[in-house]
């Protein structure tokens, strides 16, 4: 994983358990490219593991763009070089959501805005309010990290996906659910589509927010 980061102009800040914290001083597109490269470089290893009867390794990458403080942090008993900042915390929250949405790479709206249009194939995933933040965050999935057939299938049903998002934003849950159901049928392994469909079904049978909002409040970090 580290070579993919370094090759795109980034550097590893720290290893935290099974996680990597990496920083990119260069354009955000380099960070997105590194995230895609990490998944592509993992494919040969996973092919070998599957051939040996082992489970493939799955990783999720979350990216955010913003200002931070880099330097020596700590007190008399212990100091370390590291980074602090709200954008760092949000990047960590975004990474944790990759499992929730079944997405390989998720980027925040600030990162997407800083990437040249058309550089990557993306789709809006959700609008959420993470724990500890009042302002909602728009999450986007980078489809370039998917296997070719999965990416092609998601792109093919983009019209249904975007219609589902629009209908959901309007509070038209019947039509939103119908659109998301078509996405699930087109891409059976699309965790995000199945989740959006369940959300529509939930609000059709239970009290919905009043006034209606398409922003989902997350209760876990």
Secondary structure, DSSP 8 states (H G I E B T S, - for coil): -HHHHHHTTEEEEEEETTEEEEEE-S-HHHHHHHHHHHHHHHHHHHHHHHHTT-------EEE-----EEEEEE-SS-EEEEEE-HHHHHHHHHHHHHHHHT-SEEEEHHHHHHS-TTSS-EEEEEEEE-TT-SS-EEEEEEGGGS-HHHHHHHHHTHHHHHHHHHHHHHT-HHHHHHHHHHHHHHSTT-HHHHHHHHHHHHHHHS---SS--SEEE----
